[in-house]
Amino acid sequence: DSGQGLVCVAVNERPKGKTKQEDVKEVTTLVIDLDVMKELKQGFVSTPEHRQHALDVGLEKIKPYLEKQGFTVALVVDSGNGCQILCKIKVDISTTELRELYKERVTSFETDLRQFNDEIVEVDFITKDVNRRLKLAGTLNTKDTQQAENRLAKIIYQSRELDATKNTKAFEKHRIKRADRLLSNPHLLSETP
């Protein structure tokens, strides 16, 4: 075999040689994955019509919704099977409490975005896993050796504005009860991992 594989990049920085989730001290990118449901894929890939539907939902529904919430969408990527939406942020997760707070907030936000799920696509906030890697735009989607075809991942929208501070404020609006408790009791945030 010719040694097929994916070219991936880490979504969040970590020290060289470190690979554990605990090694990531700051979340720098929110990634929303809008993927065609597995049961609709043929030969491990979405049909062209379903992939286009995912791109349309991402560009025409989720992107404008995020912008109304105060986000600047940095990139929209055709992943080859669906759509990925990326927003730059800066969220400190250097302690156990801050990491838990982030996970709770991102889960709450994902629940909000599931309003865009339909019979073809579903939202997945893949940066719940802060150690996540993504397929690099400009490379082939060869995730499964049994898939029917390989597709190029490509950027279909790029913002000129990359305002992590603005996006972080918009993200932090997604409060949950525990988040409010931690924010009103800052001494709980001083725990070290």
C-alpha positions in Angstrom: 0.0 0.0 0.0 1.1 3.6 -0.6 0.9 4.5 3.1 -2.3 6.6 3.1 -3.1 8.7 6.1 -4.3 12.1 7.3 -2.3 15.2 7.8 -3.5 16.7 11.1 -2.8 19.7 13.2 -3.4 20.2 17.0 -6.3 22.6 17.6 -4.7 23.8 20.9 -1.1 24.3 21.7 0.8 22.2 24.2 4.5 21.8 25.1 6.6 19.8 22.6 6.5 16.1 23.2 3.4 16.4 25.5 0.3 14.5 24.4 -2.1 14.4 27.3 -5.2 16.6 27.7 -3.8 18.0 31.0 -0.8 19.3 29.0 -3.1 21.8 27.2 -3.3 24.9 29.4 -5.4 27.2 27.2 -8.1 26.6 24.6 -7.4 28.7 21.6 -10.0 27.5 19.1 -13.7 26.4 19.3 -14.4 23.8 16.5 -18.0 23.0 15.7 -18.3 19.9 13.5 -21.5 19.6 11.4 -21.3 16.0 10.1 -23.7 13.9 8.1 -25.2 11.1 10.2 -23.2 7.9 10.0 -26.2 5.8 8.9 -26.6 8.1 5.8 -23.0 7.7 4.7 -22.3 5.4 1.8 -18.9 3.6 1.8 -17.9 5.7 4.9 -18.5 9.0 3.1 -21.5 11.4 2.8 -23.3 11.7 -0.5 -22.5 14.9 -2.4 -26.1 16.1 -1.7 -25.8 15.4 2.1 -22.3 17.0 2.2 -23.7 20.1 0.5 -26.6 20.2 3.0 -24.1 20.2 5.9 -22.2 23.1 4.2 -25.4 25.0 3.7 -26.5 24.5 7.3 -23.1 25.6 8.5 -22.8 28.7 6.3 -26.5 29.8 6.2 -27.7 28.9 9.7 -24.9 28.3 12.2 -22.5 31.0 11.1 -25.1 33.8 11.2 -26.4 32.4 14.5 -22.9 32.6 16.0 -22.4 36.1 14.7 -25.7 37.2 16.3 -24.3 35.8 19.6 -21.3 38.0 19.2 -18.8 35.6 17.6 -16.5 36.3 14.7 -16.2 33.0 12.7 -12.6 32.6 11.7 -13.0 29.7 9.2 -15.6 27.5 7.7 -14.1 24.3 6.3 -15.5 21.7 3.9 -14.1 18.6 5.7 -14.9 16.3 2.8 -17.8 14.8 4.7 -19.4 17.8 6.3 -18.6 21.3 7.7 -16.4 22.6 10.4 -16.7 26.1 11.9 -13.8 27.5 13.8 -13.7 30.5 16.2 -10.6 31.8 17.9 -10.9 32.1 21.7 -8.6 32.3 24.7 -9.8 30.3 27.7 -7.5 29.4 30.6 -7.9 25.8 31.6 -4.7 25.5 33.6 -6.4 24.2 36.8 -8.8 21.3 37.4 -11.6 23.7 38.2 -11.1 25.8 35.1 -10.9 22.7 32.9 -14.2 21.5 34.4 -15.8 24.9 34.0 -14.7 24.9 30.3 -16.2 21.4 29.7 -19.5 22.4 31.3 -19.7 25.6 29.3 -18.8 24.0 26.0 -21.3 21.2 26.6 -24.0 23.8 27.4 -23.1 25.7 24.2 -23.2 22.4 22.2 -26.7 21.7 23.5 -27.8 25.2 22.3 -26.3 24.5 18.8 -28.1 21.2 18.5 -31.2 23.2 17.5 -29.6 23.0 14.0 -29.6 19.1 14.0 -32.0 17.7 11.4 -32.6 14.4 9.6 -29.3 14.6 7.8 -26.7 16.4 10.0 -25.8 16.7 13.6 -23.7 19.2 15.6 -20.7 18.0 17.5 -18.5 20.4 19.6 -15.3 18.5 18.9 -13.2 20.8 21.1 -14.8 19.2 24.2 -11.6 17.1 23.7 -9.0 19.9 24.1 -6.3 17.5 22.8 -8.2 17.1 19.5 -6.4 17.2 16.2 -8.0 18.2 12.9 -7.5 17.3 9.3 -5.5 20.1 7.7 -7.4 22.0 5.0 -5.8 21.3 1.7 -5.3 17.6 2.4 -7.3 14.5 1.3 -9.8 13.0 3.7 -8.5 9.4 3.8 -9.8 8.6 7.3 -10.9 5.1 6.5 -9.2 2.8 4.0 -12.6 1.3 3.1 -14.2 4.6 2.2 -15.7 4.9 -1.3 -13.7 8.0 -2.2 -11.2 10.5 -0.9 -12.2 14.1 -0.7 -10.2 17.3 -0.3 -10.7 19.3 2.8 -10.8 23.0 1.9 -11.5 26.4 3.4 -14.8 27.8 2.0 -14.9 31.0 4.2 -12.2 32.9 6.0 -12.6 36.0 8.1 -10.2 38.9 7.9 -10.9 39.6 11.6 -9.6 37.1 14.2 -10.8 38.6 17.5 -10.2 36.0 20.2 -11.1 38.5 23.0 -14.5 39.2 21.4 -15.2 35.5 20.9 -14.1 34.6 24.4 -16.6 37.1 25.8 -19.4 35.6 23.6 -18.4 32.1 24.7 -18.4 33.1 28.4 -22.1 34.3 28.0 -23.0 30.6 27.9 -23.3 30.4 31.6 -24.5 27.4 33.6 -25.3 27.1 37.3 -21.9 25.7 38.3 -20.1 28.3 36.2 -22.0 31.1 37.9 -21.1 29.5 41.3 -17.4 29.4 40.4 -17.3 32.9 39.1 -19.0 34.3 42.2 -16.6 32.3 44.4 -13.1 33.0 42.9 -11.3 31.2 45.7 -12.6 27.9 44.0 -10.6 28.8 40.9 -7.2 28.9 42.7 -6.9 25.1 42.8 -3.9 23.7 41.0 -4.0 20.5 39.1 
